[in-house]
Amino acid sequence: MSLEQLFSLCGSLSMIGWLGLALAPRWHVTRDWAAPVIAPVIIGAVYVWLMMNNFPSAPEGAGFDSLAGVALLFSVPELLLAGWIHYLAFDLFVGAWEVKDAQQAGIHHLAVIPCLFATLMFGPGGLVLYWIIKLTYRVIHQMRASEA
């Protein structure tokens, strides 16, 4: 399988998970399997395979200890793809956690959808947005409880 095919396959798996989280968040297949397990595990397996087969042949000086070292790692197309797949798997896992946590906290799903989009596009920024929304819901709930 070519790198382009792996890129497309992993991107498609990720999108299936994201669509499920956005459109069918309470469906047990989405909530319990597609987003939090199947897509990250399959995508994660591709990541591990790419890293194991290509990291040892990285250029001299490549590594995680400096920006220049990371840039050298990403100069290898297989390792660049591994880096991208890393984002796909972790962002989807975080999105699945956001949905599950919001359901447990009683946060309306429409409030979570912008967080999902932000997590898909901006990773940690989406998680921060979710925490802000969760905190806002908690404060509003406490204020209402104290008024009663």
Residue, then its C-alpha position, 0 to 999 in steps of 0.5 A: m500500500s502506498l503512503e498516499q493510500l495509507f494517508s487516505l485510509c487513515g483519514s477516512l477512518s478518522m472521518i467516520g469516527w468524527l461523523g459518528l460523534a457529531l451525528a449519532p453520539r448516543w448510538h452505542v456503535t459510535r460511542d463505544w466502538a467506532a470513535p474511541v476504539i476501532a479508528p484510533v486502534i487501527i490508525g494507531a497500528v498504522y502509526v506503530w508500523l510506520m514508526m518501527n519500520n522507518f524511525p531506525s533509518a531516520p537521518e543523523g540528528a533526527g529525534f524529539d530533543s529539538l525542533a531541528g531534530v523533529a524537522l529532520l524526522f519529518s523530512v522522511p515521508e513515512l515519518l511525516l505520515a506517522g506524525w499526521i496519523h498520530y494527530l488523527a488518532f489522538d484528536l479522535f480519541v479526545g473527541a470521543w472522550e468529550v462526547k462521553d464526558a458531556q453525556q455524563a455531565g448532562i451537557h447538550h450535544l449541540a454545545v459539544i459540536p463546536c468543540l468537536f470541530a475545534t478538536l478536529m481542526f485545532g486539537p488541544g484548542g478544542l479540548v480547551l473549548y470543551w473545558i470552558i463549556k463544561l465549566t460554564y454548564r457547571v457554574i450555571h447549574q450551581m447558580r440555579a441550584s442555589e436559587a432553589 
